[in-house]
């Protein structure tokens, strides 16, 4: 009786299946973390831009220094470090860009240890009657 030559073929197939499963889990878990970071950064950037333009009143002029301070304070309250916030104040518009970083769970096995996302919020000063 001869022995079959495909001994160990199950081991190779099982290893490929484990690798595919870990890769899929990495995309699901770390992809979800990236989406969550993007949503948080976007919400924080929009809130900071709105806080900046809310410092303007029809009576007082729009002060860029006060607007910048308000935007940074709003972003800091949302848990974003000031170093990760960029505030550009124009004549009647404020643009806040936030960079958020999250550590990866599964993608660290592939050499990616941090996910970085950017989001921008824009608000314009509008006076209504």
Phi, psi and omega in degrees: 000127181267153180272143178293147184272355184260028177296135180090356180295328177295322179298317180295316180296320179295320178296319177295321178294319178296317179297317178295321179294315178296320177297316177296318178297322178298318179293320181290308184291307183288330173295320176296320177295322178293318178295320178296317178296319179296316179296316180296316179296319180295314179298318180294320180294317179294319179295320179294319178295318178295321178297323180294315182285341179288351177282346181276143175227160178297335182277312181268150178285164180280109183267115181298326180293315178294320179296316179298316180298318180295320179295315179296321179295319179294319179293321179295320177297332179278001177091015180263127177296145182301330180293340181261013182242130174241125181242124176243119182251121176260194181298317180219019181221147177234132178239120180245126177245131182238136175252127179236138181241138176228141176285145179273161179255303182262326184293347175298334176293335178265005178097002179258109184261341183222136172261134179238127177234152177234143176217147181235136174240138182232136176222145181240142177284122178227126176258132178245157181277000000 
